[in-house]
Amino acid sequence: MSGFKLAIDGPAGSGKSTISALIAKKLNWTHIDTGAMYRAVTLKALELKVDLNDESSYRFLETTNIHYDFDRIFIDDRDVTQAIRSEGVTNNVSLVSSFPYVRRKLVDLQKQAANYGNIVMDGRDIGTVVLPDANVKVFLTANVEERAKRRYKENIKKGKDQHISKVIEDIVVRDQKDSTRKESPLRKADDAIIMDTTYLTIDEVVEKIIELTDKKENKHGV
């Protein structure tokens, strides 16, 4: 591996994407949000109106280009950063990301992207599958109520007024799906550091993780 690799995993609403983006900005590293990549695949599948339950429907990935550019995600050179946050994508991304074919294709892309420079990559299988040799692995978590509260606030900002009880229900269902899927389930890597963010601010989590990377870099001269 060239450069420093920081892997950040965690369940829905743990803050991993927001925190990873802030770390990358502070350190001037590259941030790769793998969850956004699965959302991009889901968006294209919905647009193509394929059978989402049929794994062979995703063969369009053979000729689809998905890439990042300054924290914006593109499908075939079309900026879909906002489009992938639609309710339709949110409701189906867990299904789409459960298929081995889809995961293998995107894991290959993620591994390739991590070959250049210092990388902060977040998702659900980064420390276990995508970057098993990452220099630092962090598993973010928080209680369901706190994660739901964060997601609820995000939804309100986007103009989506969903009752908090429904947000909690959605997160519990997503956790169950992510942790029980056969291909690359959500789980903590054996050598990952667990960080409970329930009672921490985003800035506090960012600083704690940067401290971990600084210690690792100084210790091993990465």
PyMOL commands that place a pseudoatom at each C-alpha (Angstrom):
pseudoatom trace, name=CA, resn=MET, resi=1, chain=A, elem=C, hetatm=0, pos=[0.000, 0.000, 0.000]
pseudoatom trace, name=CA, resn=SER, resi=2, chain=A, elem=C, hetatm=0, pos=[1.218, 3.480, -0.817]
pseudoatom trace, name=CA, resn=GLY, resi=3, chain=A, elem=C, hetatm=0, pos=[0.336, 6.277, 1.576]
pseudoatom trace, name=CA, resn=PHE, resi=4, chain=A, elem=C, hetatm=0, pos=[-1.571, 6.086, 4.854]
pseudoatom trace, name=CA, resn=LYS, resi=5, chain=A, elem=C, hetatm=0, pos=[-4.864, 4.177, 4.938]
pseudoatom trace, name=CA, resn=LEU, resi=6, chain=A, elem=C, hetatm=0, pos=[-7.498, 5.024, 7.555]
pseudoatom trace, name=CA, resn=ALA, resi=7, chain=A, elem=C, hetatm=0, pos=[-10.510, 2.689, 7.598]
pseudoatom trace, name=CA, resn=ILE, resi=8, chain=A, elem=C, hetatm=0, pos=[-13.685, 3.850, 9.336]
pseudoatom trace, name=CA, resn=ASP, resi=9, chain=A, elem=C, hetatm=0, pos=[-16.612, 1.459, 9.681]
pseudoatom trace, name=CA, resn=GLY, resi=10, chain=A, elem=C, hetatm=0, pos=[-19.898, 1.617, 11.508]
pseudoatom trace, name=CA, resn=PRO, resi=11, chain=A, elem=C, hetatm=0, pos=[-23.662, 1.182, 11.295]
pseudoatom trace, name=CA, resn=ALA, resi=12, chain=A, elem=C, hetatm=0, pos=[-26.185, 3.618, 9.827]
pseudoatom trace, name=CA, resn=GLY, resi=13, chain=A, elem=C, hetatm=0, pos=[-26.226, 6.972, 11.597]
pseudoatom trace, name=CA, resn=SER, resi=14, chain=A, elem=C, hetatm=0, pos=[-22.909, 6.526, 13.384]
pseudoatom trace, name=CA, resn=GLY, resi=15, chain=A, elem=C, hetatm=0, pos=[-21.554, 9.624, 11.639]
pseudoatom trace, name=CA, resn=LYS, resi=16, chain=A, elem=C, hetatm=0, pos=[-18.820, 7.868, 9.693]
pseudoatom trace, name=CA, resn=SER, resi=17, chain=A, elem=C, hetatm=0, pos=[-19.250, 9.731, 6.392]
pseudoatom trace, name=CA, resn=THR, resi=18, chain=A, elem=C, hetatm=0, pos=[-19.431, 13.190, 7.963]
pseudoatom trace, name=CA, resn=ILE, resi=19, chain=A, elem=C, hetatm=0, pos=[-16.493, 12.447, 10.253]
pseudoatom trace, name=CA, resn=SER, resi=20, chain=A, elem=C, hetatm=0, pos=[-14.402, 10.909, 7.476]
pseudoatom trace, name=CA, resn=ALA, resi=21, chain=A, elem=C, hetatm=0, pos=[-14.969, 13.914, 5.226]
pseudoatom trace, name=CA, resn=LEU, resi=22, chain=A, elem=C, hetatm=0, pos=[-13.880, 16.313, 7.989]
pseudoatom trace, name=CA, resn=ILE, resi=23, chain=A, elem=C, hetatm=0, pos=[-10.765, 14.267, 8.757]
pseudoatom trace, name=CA, resn=ALA, resi=24, chain=A, elem=C, hetatm=0, pos=[-9.819, 14.203, 5.090]
pseudoatom trace, name=CA, resn=LYS, resi=25, chain=A, elem=C, hetatm=0, pos=[-10.290, 17.965, 4.844]
pseudoatom trace, name=CA, resn=LYS, resi=26, chain=A, elem=C, hetatm=0, pos=[-8.203, 18.670, 7.950]
pseudoatom trace, name=CA, resn=LEU, resi=27, chain=A, elem=C, hetatm=0, pos=[-5.374, 16.365, 6.853]
pseudoatom trace, name=CA, resn=ASN, resi=28, chain=A, elem=C, hetatm=0, pos=[-5.670, 17.164, 3.141]
pseudoatom trace, name=CA, resn=TRP, resi=29, chain=A, elem=C, hetatm=0, pos=[-6.236, 13.479, 2.378]
pseudoatom trace, name=CA, resn=THR, resi=30, chain=A, elem=C, hetatm=0, pos=[-8.639, 11.831, -0.057]
pseudoatom trace, name=CA, resn=HIS, resi=31, chain=A, elem=C, hetatm=0, pos=[-12.027, 10.758, 1.297]
pseudoatom trace, name=CA, resn=ILE, resi=32, chain=A, elem=C, hetatm=0, pos=[-13.870, 7.811, -0.241]
pseudoatom trace, name=CA, resn=ASP, resi=33, chain=A, elem=C, hetatm=0, pos=[-17.448, 7.253, 0.916]
pseudoatom trace, name=CA, resn=THR, resi=34, chain=A, elem=C, hetatm=0, pos=[-18.150, 3.673, -0.147]
pseudoatom trace, name=CA, resn=GLY, resi=35, chain=A, elem=C, hetatm=0, pos=[-21.779, 3.906, 0.943]
pseudoatom trace, name=CA, resn=ALA, resi=36, chain=A, elem=C, hetatm=0, pos=[-22.262, 6.580, -1.714]
pseudoatom trace, name=CA, resn=MET, resi=37, chain=A, elem=C, hetatm=0, pos=[-20.934, 4.138, -4.308]
pseudoatom trace, name=CA, resn=TYR, resi=38, chain=A, elem=C, hetatm=0, pos=[-23.612, 1.580, -3.424]
pseudoatom trace, name=CA, resn=ARG, resi=39, chain=A, elem=C, hetatm=0, pos=[-26.181, 4.347, -3.551]
pseudoatom trace, name=CA, resn=ALA, resi=40, chain=A, elem=C, hetatm=0, pos=[-24.954, 5.257, -7.031]
pseudoatom trace, name=CA, resn=VAL, resi=41, chain=A, elem=C, hetatm=0, pos=[-25.474, 1.681, -8.212]
pseudoatom trace, name=CA, resn=THR, resi=42, chain=A, elem=C, hetatm=0, pos=[-28.947, 1.694, -6.658]
pseudoatom trace, name=CA, resn=LEU, resi=43, chain=A, elem=C, hetatm=0, pos=[-29.805, 4.966, -8.398]
pseudoatom trace, name=CA, resn=LYS, resi=44, chain=A, elem=C, hetatm=0, pos=[-28.786, 3.650, -11.805]
pseudoatom trace, name=CA, resn=ALA, resi=45, chain=A, elem=C, hetatm=0, pos=[-30.689, 0.392, -11.241]
pseudoatom trace, name=CA, resn=LEU, resi=46, chain=A, elem=C, hetatm=0, pos=[-33.812, 2.381, -10.399]
pseudoatom trace, name=CA, resn=GLU, resi=47, chain=A, elem=C, hetatm=0, pos=[-33.362, 4.607, -13.437]
pseudoatom trace, name=CA, resn=LEU, resi=48, chain=A, elem=C, hetatm=0, pos=[-32.927, 1.570, -15.688]
pseudoatom trace, name=CA, resn=LYS, resi=49, chain=A, elem=C, hetatm=0, pos=[-36.014, 0.004, -14.059]
pseudoatom trace, name=CA, resn=VAL, resi=50, chain=A, elem=C, hetatm=0, pos=[-34.297, -3.369, -13.688]
pseudoatom trace, name=CA, resn=ASP, resi=51, chain=A, elem=C, hetatm=0, pos=[-35.492, -6.107, -11.344]
pseudoatom trace, name=CA, resn=LEU, resi=52, chain=A, elem=C, hetatm=0, pos=[-33.792, -5.122, -8.099]
pseudoatom trace, name=CA, resn=ASN, resi=53, chain=A, elem=C, hetatm=0, pos=[-34.229, -8.623, -6.694]
pseudoatom trace, name=CA, resn=ASP, resi=54, chain=A, elem=C, hetatm=0, pos=[-32.365, -10.291, -9.564]
pseudoatom trace, name=CA, resn=GLU, resi=55, chain=A, elem=C, hetatm=0, pos=[-28.575, -10.272, -9.126]
pseudoatom trace, name=CA, resn=SER, resi=56, chain=A, elem=C, hetatm=0, pos=[-28.031, -10.620, -12.876]
pseudoatom trace, name=CA, resn=SER, resi=57, chain=A, elem=C, hetatm=0, pos=[-29.795, -7.257, -13.374]
pseudoatom trace, name=CA, resn=TYR, resi=58, chain=A, elem=C, hetatm=0, pos=[-26.674, -5.457, -12.202]
pseudoatom trace, name=CA, resn=ARG, resi=59, chain=A, elem=C, hetatm=0, pos=[-24.510, -6.499, -15.143]
pseudoatom trace, name=CA, resn=PHE, resi=60, chain=A, elem=C, hetatm=0, pos=[-24.730, -2.879, -16.269]
pseudoatom trace, name=CA, resn=LEU, resi=61, chain=A, elem=C, hetatm=0, pos=[-21.784, -2.377, -13.902]
pseudoatom trace, name=CA, resn=GLU, resi=62, chain=A, elem=C, hetatm=0, pos=[-19.568, -3.950, -16.563]
pseudoatom trace, name=CA, resn=THR, resi=63, chain=A, elem=C, hetatm=0, pos=[-19.913, -0.742, -18.596]
pseudoatom trace, name=CA, resn=THR, resi=64, chain=A, elem=C, hetatm=0, pos=[-20.633, 1.788, -15.838]
pseudoatom trace, name=CA, resn=ASN, resi=65, chain=A, elem=C, hetatm=0, pos=[-18.049, 4.256, -14.585]
pseudoatom trace, name=CA, resn=ILE, resi=66, chain=A, elem=C, hetatm=0, pos=[-18.334, 5.340, -10.949]
pseudoatom trace, name=CA, resn=HIS, resi=67, chain=A, elem=C, hetatm=0, pos=[-15.778, 7.787, -9.628]
pseudoatom trace, name=CA, resn=TYR, resi=68, chain=A, elem=C, hetatm=0, pos=[-15.115, 10.515, -7.068]
pseudoatom trace, name=CA, resn=ASP, resi=69, chain=A, elem=C, hetatm=0, pos=[-13.933, 14.045, -7.606]
pseudoatom trace, name=CA, resn=PHE, resi=70, chain=A, elem=C, hetatm=0, pos=[-13.571, 16.357, -4.601]
pseudoatom trace, name=CA, resn=ASP, resi=71, chain=A, elem=C, hetatm=0, pos=[-16.200, 14.551, -2.508]
pseudoatom trace, name=CA, resn=ARG, resi=72, chain=A, elem=C, hetatm=0, pos=[-18.716, 14.467, -5.338]
pseudoatom trace, name=CA, resn=ILE, resi=73, chain=A, elem=C, hetatm=0, pos=[-19.744, 11.178, -6.906]
pseudoatom trace, name=CA, resn=PHE, resi=74, chain=A, elem=C, hetatm=0, pos=[-20.288, 10.635, -10.612]
pseudoatom trace, name=CA, resn=ILE, resi=75, chain=A, elem=C, hetatm=0, pos=[-21.947, 7.938, -12.699]
pseudoatom trace, name=CA, resn=ASP, resi=76, chain=A, elem=C, hetatm=0, pos=[-20.658, 7.998, -16.264]
pseudoatom trace, name=CA, resn=ASP, resi=77, chain=A, elem=C, hetatm=0, pos=[-19.521, 11.613, -15.766]
pseudoatom trace, name=CA, resn=ARG, resi=78, chain=A, elem=C, hetatm=0, pos=[-22.922, 12.714, -14.362]
pseudoatom trace, name=CA, resn=ASP, resi=79, chain=A, elem=C, hetatm=0, pos=[-22.859, 14.296, -10.907]
pseudoatom trace, name=CA, resn=VAL, resi=80, chain=A, elem=C, hetatm=0, pos=[-25.309, 12.297, -8.764]
pseudoatom trace, name=CA, resn=THR, resi=81, chain=A, elem=C, hetatm=0, pos=[-24.194, 13.547, -5.335]
pseudoatom trace, name=CA, resn=GLN, resi=82, chain=A, elem=C, hetatm=0, pos=[-27.677, 14.826, -4.495]
pseudoatom trace, name=CA, resn=ALA, resi=83, chain=A, elem=C, hetatm=0, pos=[-29.692, 12.274, -6.460]
pseudoatom trace, name=CA, resn=ILE, resi=84, chain=A, elem=C, hetatm=0, pos=[-28.310, 9.315, -4.487]
pseudoatom trace, name=CA, resn=ARG, resi=85, chain=A, elem=C, hetatm=0, pos=[-29.883, 10.704, -1.298]
pseudoatom trace, name=CA, resn=SER, resi=86, chain=A, elem=C, hetatm=0, pos=[-33.440, 10.255, -2.576]
pseudoatom trace, name=CA, resn=GLU, resi=87, chain=A, elem=C, hetatm=0, pos=[-35.942, 8.205, -0.592]
pseudoatom trace, name=CA, resn=GLY, resi=88, chain=A, elem=C, hetatm=0, pos=[-36.111, 5.590, -3.334]
pseudoatom trace, name=CA, resn=VAL, resi=89, chain=A, elem=C, hetatm=0, pos=[-32.376, 5.009, -3.153]
pseudoatom trace, name=CA, resn=THR, resi=90, chain=A, elem=C, hetatm=0, pos=[-32.386, 4.956, 0.650]
pseudoatom trace, name=CA, resn=ASN, resi=91, chain=A, elem=C, hetatm=0, pos=[-35.152, 2.359, 0.717]
pseudoatom trace, name=CA, resn=ASN, resi=92, chain=A, elem=C, hetatm=0, pos=[-33.377, 0.005, -1.694]
pseudoatom trace, name=CA, resn=VAL, resi=93, chain=A, elem=C, hetatm=0, pos=[-29.628, 0.411, -1.154]
pseudoatom trace, name=CA, resn=SER, resi=94, chain=A, elem=C, hetatm=0, pos=[-29.473, -2.300, 1.518]
pseudoatom trace, name=CA, resn=LEU, resi=95, chain=A, elem=C, hetatm=0, pos=[-30.952, -4.822, -0.932]
pseudoatom trace, name=CA, resn=VAL, resi=96, chain=A, elem=C, hetatm=0, pos=[-28.678, -3.790, -3.787]
pseudoatom trace, name=CA, resn=SER, resi=97, chain=A, elem=C, hetatm=0, pos=[-25.562, -3.885, -1.611]
pseudoatom trace, name=CA, resn=SER, resi=98, chain=A, elem=C, hetatm=0, pos=[-26.368, -7.404, -0.419]
pseudoatom trace, name=CA, resn=PHE, resi=99, chain=A, elem=C, hetatm=0, pos=[-25.611, -9.041, -3.781]
pseudoatom trace, name=CA, resn=PRO, resi=100, chain=A, elem=C, hetatm=0, pos=[-22.147, -10.658, -4.010]
pseudoatom trace, name=CA, resn=TYR, resi=101, chain=A, elem=C, hetatm=0, pos=[-21.693, -9.531, -7.632]
pseudoatom trace, name=CA, resn=VAL, resi=102, chain=A, elem=C, hetatm=0, pos=[-22.349, -5.880, -6.755]
pseudoatom trace, name=CA, resn=ARG, resi=103, chain=A, elem=C, hetatm=0, pos=[-20.075, -6.001, -3.725]
pseudoatom trace, name=CA, resn=ARG, resi=104, chain=A, elem=C, hetatm=0, pos=[-17.227, -7.660, -5.618]
pseudoatom trace, name=CA, resn=LYS, resi=105, chain=A, elem=C, hetatm=0, pos=[-17.373, -5.063, -8.392]
pseudoatom trace, name=CA, resn=LEU, resi=106, chain=A, elem=C, hetatm=0, pos=[-17.357, -2.135, -5.977]
pseudoatom trace, name=CA, resn=VAL, resi=107, chain=A, elem=C, hetatm=0, pos=[-14.755, -3.612, -3.642]
pseudoatom trace, name=CA, resn=ASP, resi=108, chain=A, elem=C, hetatm=0, pos=[-12.425, -3.882, -6.639]
pseudoatom trace, name=CA, resn=LEU, resi=109, chain=A, elem=C, hetatm=0, pos=[-13.033, -0.193, -7.427]
pseudoatom trace, name=CA, resn=GLN, resi=110, chain=A, elem=C, hetatm=0, pos=[-12.469, 0.758, -3.797]
pseudoatom trace, name=CA, resn=LYS, resi=111, chain=A, elem=C, hetatm=0, pos=[-9.219, -1.163, -3.576]
pseudoatom trace, name=CA, resn=GLN, resi=112, chain=A, elem=C, hetatm=0, pos=[-7.972, 0.537, -6.742]
pseudoatom trace, name=CA, resn=ALA, resi=113, chain=A, elem=C, hetatm=0, pos=[-8.933, 3.978, -5.414]
pseudoatom trace, name=CA, resn=ALA, resi=114, chain=A, elem=C, hetatm=0, pos=[-6.983, 3.326, -2.215]
pseudoatom trace, name=CA, resn=ASN, resi=115, chain=A, elem=C, hetatm=0, pos=[-3.726, 2.841, -4.125]
pseudoatom trace, name=CA, resn=TYR, resi=116, chain=A, elem=C, hetatm=0, pos=[-3.068, 6.546, -4.499]
pseudoatom trace, name=CA, resn=GLY, resi=117, chain=A, elem=C, hetatm=0, pos=[-1.955, 8.792, -1.649]
pseudoatom trace, name=CA, resn=ASN, resi=118, chain=A, elem=C, hetatm=0, pos=[-3.337, 9.107, 1.868]
pseudoatom trace, name=CA, resn=ILE, resi=119, chain=A, elem=C, hetatm=0, pos=[-6.877, 7.751, 2.094]
pseudoatom trace, name=CA, resn=VAL, resi=120, chain=A, elem=C, hetatm=0, pos=[-9.790, 7.998, 4.541]
pseudoatom trace, name=CA, resn=MET, resi=121, chain=A, elem=C, hetatm=0, pos=[-12.331, 5.371, 3.525]
pseudoatom trace, name=CA, resn=ASP, resi=122, chain=A, elem=C, hetatm=0, pos=[-15.598, 4.744, 5.301]
pseudoatom trace, name=CA, resn=GLY, resi=123, chain=A, elem=C, hetatm=0, pos=[-18.251, 2.068, 4.993]
pseudoatom trace, name=CA, resn=ARG, resi=124, chain=A, elem=C, hetatm=0, pos=[-19.308, -1.174, 6.599]
pseudoatom trace, name=CA, resn=ASP, resi=125, chain=A, elem=C, hetatm=0, pos=[-16.622, -3.616, 5.458]
pseudoatom trace, name=CA, resn=ILE, resi=126, chain=A, elem=C, hetatm=0, pos=[-13.552, -1.420, 5.013]
pseudoatom trace, name=CA, resn=GLY, resi=127, chain=A, elem=C, hetatm=0, pos=[-11.420, -2.796, 7.838]
pseudoatom trace, name=CA, resn=THR, resi=128, chain=A, elem=C, hetatm=0, pos=[-12.508, -6.387, 7.218]
pseudoatom trace, name=CA, resn=VAL, resi=129, chain=A, elem=C, hetatm=0, pos=[-12.650, -6.686, 3.416]
pseudoatom trace, name=CA, resn=VAL, resi=130, chain=A, elem=C, hetatm=0, pos=[-11.615, -3.608, 1.445]
pseudoatom trace, name=CA, resn=LEU, resi=131, chain=A, elem=C, hetatm=0, pos=[-8.557, -2.469, 3.432]
pseudoatom trace, name=CA, resn=PRO, resi=132, chain=A, elem=C, hetatm=0, pos=[-7.669, -5.333, 5.798]
pseudoatom trace, name=CA, resn=ASP, resi=133, chain=A, elem=C, hetatm=0, pos=[-4.114, -3.938, 6.036]
pseudoatom trace, name=CA, resn=ALA, resi=134, chain=A, elem=C, hetatm=0, pos=[-5.180, -0.354, 6.813]
pseudoatom trace, name=CA, resn=ASN, resi=135, chain=A, elem=C, hetatm=0, pos=[-2.783, 1.521, 9.096]
pseudoatom trace, name=CA, resn=VAL, resi=136, chain=A, elem=C, hetatm=0, pos=[-5.592, 2.497, 11.472]
pseudoatom trace, name=CA, resn=LYS, resi=137, chain=A, elem=C, hetatm=0, pos=[-9.065, 0.972, 11.754]
pseudoatom trace, name=CA, resn=VAL, resi=138, chain=A, elem=C, hetatm=0, pos=[-11.873, 2.607, 13.678]
pseudoatom trace, name=CA, resn=PHE, resi=139, chain=A, elem=C, hetatm=0, pos=[-15.347, 1.207, 14.298]
pseudoatom trace, name=CA, resn=LEU, resi=140, chain=A, elem=C, hetatm=0, pos=[-17.775, 3.997, 15.149]
pseudoatom trace, name=CA, resn=THR, resi=141, chain=A, elem=C, hetatm=0, pos=[-20.928, 3.229, 17.058]
pseudoatom trace, name=CA, resn=ALA, resi=142, chain=A, elem=C, hetatm=0, pos=[-23.658, 4.958, 19.048]
pseudoatom trace, name=CA, resn=ASN, resi=143, chain=A, elem=C, hetatm=0, pos=[-26.915, 3.854, 20.609]
pseudoatom trace, name=CA, resn=VAL, resi=144, chain=A, elem=C, hetatm=0, pos=[-29.909, 3.538, 18.291]
pseudoatom trace, name=CA, resn=GLU, resi=145, chain=A, elem=C, hetatm=0, pos=[-31.740, 6.519, 19.776]
pseudoatom trace, name=CA, resn=GLU, resi=146, chain=A, elem=C, hetatm=0, pos=[-28.784, 8.839, 19.198]
pseudoatom trace, name=CA, resn=ARG, resi=147, chain=A, elem=C, hetatm=0, pos=[-28.237, 7.563, 15.665]
pseudoatom trace, name=CA, resn=ALA, resi=148, chain=A, elem=C, hetatm=0, pos=[-31.924, 8.036, 14.906]
pseudoatom trace, name=CA, resn=LYS, resi=149, chain=A, elem=C, hetatm=0, pos=[-31.825, 11.571, 16.307]
pseudoatom trace, name=CA, resn=ARG, resi=150, chain=A, elem=C, hetatm=0, pos=[-28.925, 12.431, 13.994]
pseudoatom trace, name=CA, resn=ARG, resi=151, chain=A, elem=C, hetatm=0, pos=[-30.654, 10.939, 10.977]
pseudoatom trace, name=CA, resn=TYR, resi=152, chain=A, elem=C, hetatm=0, pos=[-33.879, 12.746, 11.890]
pseudoatom trace, name=CA, resn=LYS, resi=153, chain=A, elem=C, hetatm=0, pos=[-32.059, 16.106, 11.970]
pseudoatom trace, name=CA, resn=GLU, resi=154, chain=A, elem=C, hetatm=0, pos=[-30.478, 15.340, 8.587]
pseudoatom trace, name=CA, resn=ASN, resi=155, chain=A, elem=C, hetatm=0, pos=[-33.899, 14.516, 7.146]
pseudoatom trace, name=CA, resn=ILE, resi=156, chain=A, elem=C, hetatm=0, pos=[-35.411, 17.744, 8.485]
pseudoatom trace, name=CA, resn=LYS, resi=157, chain=A, elem=C, hetatm=0, pos=[-32.655, 19.751, 6.772]
pseudoatom trace, name=CA, resn=LYS, resi=158, chain=A, elem=C, hetatm=0, pos=[-33.558, 17.996, 3.535]
pseudoatom trace, name=CA, resn=GLY, resi=159, chain=A, elem=C, hetatm=0, pos=[-37.224, 18.819, 3.981]
pseudoatom trace, name=CA, resn=LYS, resi=160, chain=A, elem=C, hetatm=0, pos=[-38.204, 15.282, 4.944]
pseudoatom trace, name=CA, resn=ASP, resi=161, chain=A, elem=C, hetatm=0, pos=[-40.321, 15.305, 8.108]
pseudoatom trace, name=CA, resn=GLN, resi=162, chain=A, elem=C, hetatm=0, pos=[-40.386, 11.674, 9.222]
pseudoatom trace, name=CA, resn=HIS, resi=163, chain=A, elem=C, hetatm=0, pos=[-41.460, 10.768, 12.771]
pseudoatom trace, name=CA, resn=ILE, resi=164, chain=A, elem=C, hetatm=0, pos=[-38.537, 9.804, 15.003]
pseudoatom trace, name=CA, resn=SER, resi=165, chain=A, elem=C, hetatm=0, pos=[-40.121, 6.411, 15.772]
pseudoatom trace, name=CA, resn=LYS, resi=166, chain=A, elem=C, hetatm=0, pos=[-40.072, 5.565, 12.061]
pseudoatom trace, name=CA, resn=VAL, resi=167, chain=A, elem=C, hetatm=0, pos=[-36.424, 6.648, 11.813]
pseudoatom trace, name=CA, resn=ILE, resi=168, chain=A, elem=C, hetatm=0, pos=[-35.559, 4.337, 14.718]
pseudoatom trace, name=CA, resn=GLU, resi=169, chain=A, elem=C, hetatm=0, pos=[-37.437, 1.490, 13.059]
pseudoatom trace, name=CA, resn=ASP, resi=170, chain=A, elem=C, hetatm=0, pos=[-35.614, 2.060, 9.752]
pseudoatom trace, name=CA, resn=ILE, resi=171, chain=A, elem=C, hetatm=0, pos=[-32.204, 2.051, 11.452]
pseudoatom trace, name=CA, resn=VAL, resi=172, chain=A, elem=C, hetatm=0, pos=[-32.938, -1.153, 13.366]
pseudoatom trace, name=CA, resn=VAL, resi=173, chain=A, elem=C, hetatm=0, pos=[-34.018, -2.859, 10.130]
pseudoatom trace, name=CA, resn=ARG, resi=174, chain=A, elem=C, hetatm=0, pos=[-30.923, -1.593, 8.302]
pseudoatom trace, name=CA, resn=ASP, resi=175, chain=A, elem=C, hetatm=0, pos=[-28.631, -2.805, 11.094]
pseudoatom trace, name=CA, resn=GLN, resi=176, chain=A, elem=C, hetatm=0, pos=[-30.198, -6.247, 10.925]
pseudoatom trace, name=CA, resn=LYS, resi=177, chain=A, elem=C, hetatm=0, pos=[-29.847, -6.463, 7.152]
pseudoatom trace, name=CA, resn=ASP, resi=178, chain=A, elem=C, hetatm=0, pos=[-26.258, -5.209, 7.144]
pseudoatom trace, name=CA, resn=SER, resi=179, chain=A, elem=C, hetatm=0, pos=[-25.049, -7.488, 9.917]
pseudoatom trace, name=CA, resn=THR, resi=180, chain=A, elem=C, hetatm=0, pos=[-26.682, -10.687, 8.599]
pseudoatom trace, name=CA, resn=ARG, resi=181, chain=A, elem=C, hetatm=0, pos=[-26.004, -10.504, 4.863]
pseudoatom trace, name=CA, resn=LYS, resi=182, chain=A, elem=C, hetatm=0, pos=[-23.828, -13.304, 3.519]
pseudoatom trace, name=CA, resn=GLU, resi=183, chain=A, elem=C, hetatm=0, pos=[-21.405, -11.125, 1.563]
pseudoatom trace, name=CA, resn=SER, resi=184, chain=A, elem=C, hetatm=0, pos=[-19.184, -8.804, 3.648]
pseudoatom trace, name=CA, resn=PRO, resi=185, chain=A, elem=C, hetatm=0, pos=[-21.506, -8.295, 6.626]
pseudoatom trace, name=CA, resn=LEU, resi=186, chain=A, elem=C, hetatm=0, pos=[-21.143, -5.323, 8.931]
pseudoatom trace, name=CA, resn=ARG, resi=187, chain=A, elem=C, hetatm=0, pos=[-18.755, -6.264, 11.712]
pseudoatom trace, name=CA, resn=LYS, resi=188, chain=A, elem=C, hetatm=0, pos=[-15.812, -4.856, 13.609]
pseudoatom trace, name=CA, resn=ALA, resi=189, chain=A, elem=C, hetatm=0, pos=[-12.371, -5.890, 12.407]
pseudoatom trace, name=CA, resn=ASP, resi=190, chain=A, elem=C, hetatm=0, pos=[-10.451, -7.740, 15.110]
pseudoatom trace, name=CA, resn=ASP, resi=191, chain=A, elem=C, hetatm=0, pos=[-7.812, -5.001, 15.256]
pseudoatom trace, name=CA, resn=ALA, resi=192, chain=A, elem=C, hetatm=0, pos=[-10.222, -2.046, 14.999]
pseudoatom trace, name=CA, resn=ILE, resi=193, chain=A, elem=C, hetatm=0, pos=[-10.605, 0.515, 17.767]
pseudoatom trace, name=CA, resn=ILE, resi=194, chain=A, elem=C, hetatm=0, pos=[-14.208, 0.890, 18.912]
pseudoatom trace, name=CA, resn=MET, resi=195, chain=A, elem=C, hetatm=0, pos=[-15.294, 4.479, 19.423]
pseudoatom trace, name=CA, resn=ASP, resi=196, chain=A, elem=C, hetatm=0, pos=[-18.723, 5.132, 20.938]
pseudoatom trace, name=CA, resn=THR, resi=197, chain=A, elem=C, hetatm=0, pos=[-19.857, 8.528, 19.662]
pseudoatom trace, name=CA, resn=THR, resi=198, chain=A, elem=C, hetatm=0, pos=[-23.153, 8.675, 21.588]
pseudoatom trace, name=CA, resn=TYR, resi=199, chain=A, elem=C, hetatm=0, pos=[-21.992, 11.434, 23.914]
pseudoatom trace, name=CA, resn=LEU, resi=200, chain=A, elem=C, hetatm=0, pos=[-19.292, 12.978, 21.726]
pseudoatom trace, name=CA, resn=THR, resi=201, chain=A, elem=C, hetatm=0, pos=[-19.550, 15.890, 19.323]
pseudoatom trace, name=CA, resn=ILE, resi=202, chain=A, elem=C, hetatm=0, pos=[-18.459, 15.457, 15.718]
pseudoatom trace, name=CA, resn=ASP, resi=203, chain=A, elem=C, hetatm=0, pos=[-15.407, 17.649, 16.352]
pseudoatom trace, name=CA, resn=GLU, resi=204, chain=A, elem=C, hetatm=0, pos=[-14.402, 15.556, 19.371]
pseudoatom trace, name=CA, resn=VAL, resi=205, chain=A, elem=C, hetatm=0, pos=[-14.566, 12.344, 17.334]
pseudoatom trace, name=CA, resn=VAL, resi=206, chain=A, elem=C, hetatm=0, pos=[-12.576, 13.918, 14.506]
pseudoatom trace, name=CA, resn=GLU, resi=207, chain=A, elem=C, hetatm=0, pos=[-9.825, 15.023, 16.896]
pseudoatom trace, name=CA, resn=LYS, resi=208, chain=A, elem=C, hetatm=0, pos=[-9.657, 11.628, 18.602]
pseudoatom trace, name=CA, resn=ILE, resi=209, chain=A, elem=C, hetatm=0, pos=[-9.230, 9.818, 15.289]
pseudoatom trace, name=CA, resn=ILE, resi=210, chain=A, elem=C, hetatm=0, pos=[-6.623, 12.302, 14.059]
pseudoatom trace, name=CA, resn=GLU, resi=211, chain=A, elem=C, hetatm=0, pos=[-4.702, 11.685, 17.299]
pseudoatom trace, name=CA, resn=LEU, resi=212, chain=A, elem=C, hetatm=0, pos=[-4.750, 7.950, 16.547]
pseudoatom trace, name=CA, resn=THR, resi=213, chain=A, elem=C, hetatm=0, pos=[-3.376, 8.491, 13.041]
pseudoatom trace, name=CA, resn=ASP, resi=214, chain=A, elem=C, hetatm=0, pos=[-0.687, 10.875, 14.331]
pseudoatom trace, name=CA, resn=LYS, resi=215, chain=A, elem=C, hetatm=0, pos=[0.477, 8.305, 16.882]
pseudoatom trace, name=CA, resn=LYS, resi=216, chain=A, elem=C, hetatm=0, pos=[0.595, 5.581, 14.240]
pseudoatom trace, name=CA, resn=GLU, resi=217, chain=A, elem=C, hetatm=0, pos=[2.489, 7.763, 11.773]
pseudoatom trace, name=CA, resn=ASN, resi=218, chain=A, elem=C, hetatm=0, pos=[5.016, 8.849, 14.410]
pseudoatom trace, name=CA, resn=LYS, resi=219, chain=A, elem=C, hetatm=0, pos=[5.503, 5.308, 15.688]
pseudoatom trace, name=CA, resn=HIS, resi=220, chain=A, elem=C, hetatm=0, pos=[6.090, 3.688, 12.323]
pseudoatom trace, name=CA, resn=GLY, resi=221, chain=A, elem=C, hetatm=0, pos=[7.204, 6.621, 10.231]
pseudoatom trace, name=CA, resn=VAL, resi=222, chain=A, elem=C, hetatm=0, pos=[4.473, 5.998, 7.683]
for i in range(1, 222): cmd.bond("trace and resi %d" % i, "trace and resi %d" % (i + 1))
show_as sticks, trace
zoom trace
